[in-house]
Amino acid sequence: MEPTQVVHPWKAAVRTALQAFLAVAAVATMALPIVVEFVEQFWPGSPAVAVIVGAVAFVAALAGLLTRIMAIPAVNDLLTVIGLGAEPKL
């Protein structure tokens, strides 16, 4: 029986992307007011905030892509050999 990450790789990728987005967005939300104040003080009108928002989306998409790649059966088999597969090494 194949692990669910291998059977439904897109679901695993979307879940991981959502988890990464929520985690990074939570940190960015806490740090954003401080960053905005700093940026506005030294570089008024800078697009730094937009870059930070874009970085949050990029990190989430990258996490989803990496999860999708790791769900490819051959990659999962390799990960299993080193003890990081979707199912524990027997």
C-alpha positions in Angstrom: 0.0 0.0 0.0 1.4 3.4 -1.0 1.5 6.3 1.4 -1.1 9.0 0.9 1.5 11.5 -0.1 2.4 9.3 -3.0 -1.2 8.4 -3.9 -2.4 12.0 -3.8 0.7 14.1 -4.3 -1.2 17.3 -5.2 -3.2 17.2 -2.0 0.0 16.9 0.0 1.6 19.7 -1.9 -1.4 22.1 -1.4 -1.6 21.2 2.3 2.1 22.0 2.7 1.9 25.2 0.8 -1.0 26.3 2.9 0.8 25.4 6.1 3.9 27.3 5.0 1.9 30.3 3.9 0.1 30.5 7.2 3.3 30.2 9.2 5.3 32.7 7.2 2.3 35.1 7.0 1.9 35.0 10.8 5.5 35.9 11.3 5.3 38.6 8.6 2.2 40.0 10.1 3.9 40.5 13.4 7.1 42.0 11.8 5.4 44.0 9.1 4.6 47.1 11.2 8.2 47.3 12.4 9.6 46.8 9.0 7.2 49.4 7.5 8.1 52.0 10.1 11.8 51.4 9.5 11.6 51.4 5.7 9.4 54.6 5.7 12.0 56.3 8.0 14.9 55.6 5.7 13.4 55.0 2.3 10.0 56.7 1.9 7.9 55.2 -0.9 10.0 52.1 -1.1 8.4 48.9 -2.4 9.8 46.9 0.5 6.4 45.9 1.8 5.3 44.5 -1.5 8.6 42.6 -1.7 7.9 41.0 1.7 4.4 40.1 0.7 5.8 38.5 -2.5 8.4 36.7 -0.5 5.7 35.1 1.7 3.8 33.9 -1.4 7.1 32.6 -2.9 8.0 30.6 0.2 4.6 29.0 0.3 4.7 28.1 -3.4 8.3 26.7 -3.0 7.3 24.6 -0.1 4.4 23.2 -2.1 6.6 22.5 -5.1 9.2 20.7 -2.9 6.5 18.6 -1.3 5.2 17.6 -4.7 8.6 16.6 -5.9 9.1 14.5 -2.7 5.8 12.7 -3.4 7.2 11.3 -6.7 7.5 7.6 -6.1 11.2 7.4 -7.1 12.0 10.4 -4.9 10.0 8.9 -2.0 11.9 5.6 -2.4 15.2 7.5 -2.2 14.0 9.4 0.9 12.9 6.1 2.4 16.4 4.7 2.0 17.8 7.5 4.1 14.9 7.3 6.7 12.9 10.3 5.5 10.2 8.6 3.3 6.5 9.0 3.7 6.4 5.6 5.3 8.9 4.4 7.9 11.8 2.3 6.6 11.0 -1.4 7.4 
